[in-house]
Amino acid sequence: MKHFLYRILFTAAIFILIPVLITILIQGGGKEPVENLDFMTGTERLEEGFDEDVLPGILANEIAMDAEPEAVKAQAVIARTNCLRAIERGENLPQGLTRGEMIRMWGQENFSECYSLLEGSIEATRGVVMMYDGEYIQADFHQCSAGYTRDASEIYGTDAYPYLKSADSRTDLTSEHFLSVLFYTPQELVEKGGDLFGEEIRAAAAEKTAAELLSLIEIHKREQSGYVTEAMVEGNNHSGEEIRLLYGWNSSAFSFKEVDGEIRVVIKGLGHGLGVSLYGANRLAKAGYSYKDILNYFYSGIEFVTQYD
């Protein structure tokens, strides 16, 4: 009887341990990021051909799995272009997810289907990159625009990125991320802004009214696309990006208004607003645009080049 019980316990232990061991082998511990796979120097890699095995992890980190197939293909070209540009410049590759991280994000039961979707999009665009005047473009993208994407020349004050022009993306207005509205008491706005306000205002923040505080803030320059590029706070100049990062706002397309003694901040879009709007790209894909159509829509004057087969 005792030996019979031992056999039952041993068999049960085997059935418990086998799935655990299989999961560990598949996930590989989840510690090594995909982007750190044995990469050669930029010159060596470009001569011998880019290892596309790095792309699924990067795509998984950049686009949702419910995106339209042509939108995923467009993102594959974006990721490949940014990888080759980074390698050529000796920079870090875009951040990728490990296989273990993908399993935790999608669930073990959905992993194979999601991974196959990414692999299919990568294979369908194999070797295709975007170039401008013989150089890899800086393929910027963001989650959702403020209705129009941004012109890089208005941000950087240079024509170094002629392909990053403003594009109509008013389909983004239907995105759940398009609009966010926040309310602050005068004291909260001052405290959360840190050194944005001077020491005297910080010390007297509790006594300030919303109108008094807003009189110290002036939007000095706003792009046609709606993003703030310059704002004056107590006579000091700050970029829109600097202010939005201080407060953790979704974008620099913000505006202020006094409402019932509080300061209302309305923010449009999610992300920096340059290049492709992922939400807009998905809407174009649903409307029948191919991945090249989508990329041509958001990047001006680019050329598609197949670097390898």
N, C-alpha and C positions, 0 to 999 in steps of 0.2 A: 504493500500500500504506500509506504513512504517513497519508494523508488518511482511509483506511478505519479505521485504528486510532484516530485522533482522534475519529471519529464514534462508535465503540464506547465510548470513554472518556467522551465528553460525555453519551451516552445513559445510561450507568451512573450518572454523577454526578447526573443529573436524578432517576432512580429512588430514589437514596439521600436526596436533599435534600427531596423532596416530603413524605414522611411526617414528617420532622423539623419542617418548617414548619407542617404541619397540627397536630401535637402542641403546638407553641408557641402557635399561635393559640387552640387549645381551652383550654389551661391558663392562658393569660394571665400567665405568669410566676410564678403562685402567691404573689404578695406582698401583694395587697390582701385583707384578711379580708372575708368576706361582710357582717359586721356594720357595716362602714364604708361601705356603699353610700349615696350621696347622701340622707341622712335630713334631714328638716325638723325644726323644733322640735316638742316633744310636742304642743302645742295645734294647730299646723297639720296635723300628720300625723293626729291623731284626727279632725279636722274633715273631712279629705279622704279618709280611708280608709287603713288600714295597708297597706303594700306587702308582700304575702306572699312576694315573691321572696327575702326574706331568710331565710325559714324552712328551706328544704332544708339550707343549710349549718349552721344551728344544730342541726337534728335529727340530721344526720350526725355531729355532735360529741357527741351525747347518748345515742344508742341504737344497738344493734347491728342489722345488716341481716338477721339471722336471727330477729329478734323476730316474734311473731305480729302479723298486720295490725291487730287491735283495740288491741294494746299500742302500736303505732306511732302510731295515731290518737290515743290518749290522750296520748302524748308531744307530738304536734303541738299539742294544746290547751294543754298545759303550756307549751310554748315560746311560743305566741301570747299566752297570758295574761301570762307574764313579760315579754315584749317590750312589750306595751301598758302594763303597770304601770311598767316602766322609763321609757318615753317620757313618761308622765304625770308621773313624779317627776323627770325630767331626769337620769336615771341611764344608765349604759352598758348596751347590750343584751347578752344572753347571748353568750358566745363562739361564733363560727361558723367553719366550715372554708371555705377557698377551693375553687373547682372543681379547681384543680391538686392541692390536698391530698387531695380526695376521690378523684381519679384514682390518686394514689400509694397511698392506703389500700386501695381496692377493686381496683385494676388497670384498665387501659384497657378490657379485654374485658368487665368487669362494671359499668362506670360507668353506661351507659345504663339497665340493668335496675334498679340500686340507686337511681339518681336518680328514675326513674319511680315506684318504690315510694314514695319520700318525697313526690313531687308528688301522687300519688294519695291519700295519707293526709291531706295538707294540704287538697286540694280537697274530700275527703269531710267535712271538719270546718270548712269555710271560714267564717270569722268567729266561730266558737264560742269563747267564753272562760268562765272561772270567776270568779264574784263572790261576795262575802259582804257582806251589809248595804250593797249598792250600790257596793262597792269591789273592784277586782281583788285576788285573793288572791296571797299570796306562795307560788307553787306549787313548794315544795321537793320534791326527789326524791333518791334515793341508789341505789347499786347493789344492796345487799342488807342487810336488817335483822338484828338479833340475835335474831330470832324475833317481836318486836313492834316496831312503829315507835314513835317517841317523842312525848310530849306536850310541845308548845312551852312551856307554862306552867311545866313543871318545869325547863326550861333557862333561860328568860329571867325567870322570877318575875313574869310579867305575863300578862294575858288578851288581849293585843293580837293574838294569832293563834288565835282560838277554833276555827278549822277544822283546825288541826294537832293532832289528838288521836291517842292511841295506838291502833293497829289490830293485830289478830292477823295476823301474817304468818309463821306457822310453816312454811309451805311453803318458806321461805327456807333451812330446814335442809338441803335437798338441793342447795343451790347450792355450787359449788366454792369460792366466796368466803366461805362462812358461817363457817368455822373456820380460824384460823391459830394455830400453836403455836411459840413462840420460846424459846430457852434463852440465858441470859446468865451469865457468871461474875460474881461480885460486882464485880470491877474494871470489867468491860465495862458493867454497868448504871450504875455511877457515872459513867464516862467519857462514855457516850452521853447521859446525862441533863444534862450541862453544869452550869448553875447551879442545877439542881434540888436538888443536895446542897451543903452548906456546905463551906467551904474545908478545914476539919479532916478531914472524911470523904473529900474528894477526895484529900487528901495521903496518907491511910492506906488507900486503897481496896484495895490489893493484899493487905493483912493482914486484911481483913474477911471473915467467913464469910457464907454466904447467910442464915443465921438472924439474924445480927447486923444485916445490912442490912435485912432484911424487918421487923425490929422497929422500924425508923425510918419505915416506911410504913404508913399506916392509911387504908383506904377509909372515908371519913367519911359519904358519902351516895351511894346508888345508886338510880336510878329503878327502878320496877317492871318496865320493859322491859329492864333489865340494864345500862344505860349509867351509867358513873361520872360524877357531877356534881361531887363534892368529894373530895379526898384530902389527907391531911396527910403531909408529908414533913419529918422533923426538926421537927415542930411548926408548920410553915408550910403554909398552905392553898393548894391549887392546884386548878384545874378539871380534869375528866377530859380535855377537849379539849386543854388546854394540855400535859398529860403525853403524850397520844397523838401530838400534833404534834412534840414534842421527839424522840420515838423513831421517828416515821414509821410508827406502827401503823395498821392498817386502820380501827379505830374506837375509841371510848372505852368500849366494853363489854369491859373487860379485868379479869383477876384474876391474882394472884401465888401461887406455891407453891414451897417448896424441894423439889428433887428431886435426890438424889445429889450434894449440895454445890453445885448450880447453882440459878438462879432461873428457874422456868418461868413464862412469861407466855402465858395463853390469851386470845385475842381473838376476839370474835364479830361478824360482820357486816362490811360494807365501806361506809364513808361515815358521814355525820352522823346518819343514822337518822330524819330528819324527812320527813314527807309520803309520797310514793309510793316503794315498793321496786320497782325496775325488774324484778328477778327475780320478785317476787311478782305484779306486774302481768302479766307474761308467762304465769305459771302460771294466773292468773284468765282470761286471754284463751283459753288452751288449754281451759279448762273451760267455755267458751261465754259468758263475760261480754262485754258490749259495752264500748266505750271509756267511755261515760258511767257504766256500772255500775262499772267499775274505778276511775274517778275519785271517784265517790260513796263507794266502799268506803274509800279512803284519806284523803279530805278530808271533814270533817263539816259538814253543813248548808250546802253550797255551792249556788249557783244557776247554771245554764247560760244564758248570754245570747248571742244571735247579734248581733254588733255591726254587721255589714254582710253583704251577699250577694255 
